[in-house]
Amino acid sequence: MDPDEAASTTMKHTVGFLGMLTLEKGSAFRGGILVTDDWGKPLEFRCTAPVRPNQVQRTLYGQTLLPHIAVELIGLPLLKSIQEKPSLVIIQEDVFFDVRLRYEAPLVRLWRQGEQVRLQSAGEQEQANSVLNCGTGKFQPIVLEVHRQFHTDSQSCAGCLSDMFGRWDLIEPFERLKRALEYVHEQKLMEK
């Protein structure tokens, strides 16, 4: 058996990288999902059309607008549209957390250790974050956060995340996703 065939037979997980790009000076949002195998190779990519809330919607939704867009108009529709259903969904923006309430696979938020400081509002429950270290030392440690109602997501995916993080940078696919969304948006503008 050649190495490529062996790798394909040992594939354990598909990973969905779910993200959103703010466009046109904050007046539009385009979401996307990049599904990879557990070696970071792309299996599927989907994106939404731009979501452009009008001023009345911005006023009526207030602070709930962005979470509504992220969950109802981007996250859930993208997860329903893909053929390769991920066994794990990774996000960087916390506005996607409530996708987990309506999706069966674990959903985790990752960022490089030291990149973000999260301030908690009054009454917000203390979130227990985990730090994942790269076994090979090639990559900066990453912080893992799960939805407050799904604490077990951390334990259920820690092993596969550690295994993958020993081979490839788990944050890097978000750069690929961002560039792909920018490219799609530019192409659509040129077609007009």
Secondary structure by P-SEA (a helix, b strand, c coil): ccaaaaaaaaccbbbbbccccccccccbbbbbbbbbcccccccccccccbbbbcaaaaaaaccaaaaaaaccccaaaaaaaccccccbbbbccccccccccccccbbbbbbccccbbbbbcccccccbbbbbccccccccbbbbbccccccccccccaaaaaaaaaccccaaaaaaaaaaaaaaaaaaaaac
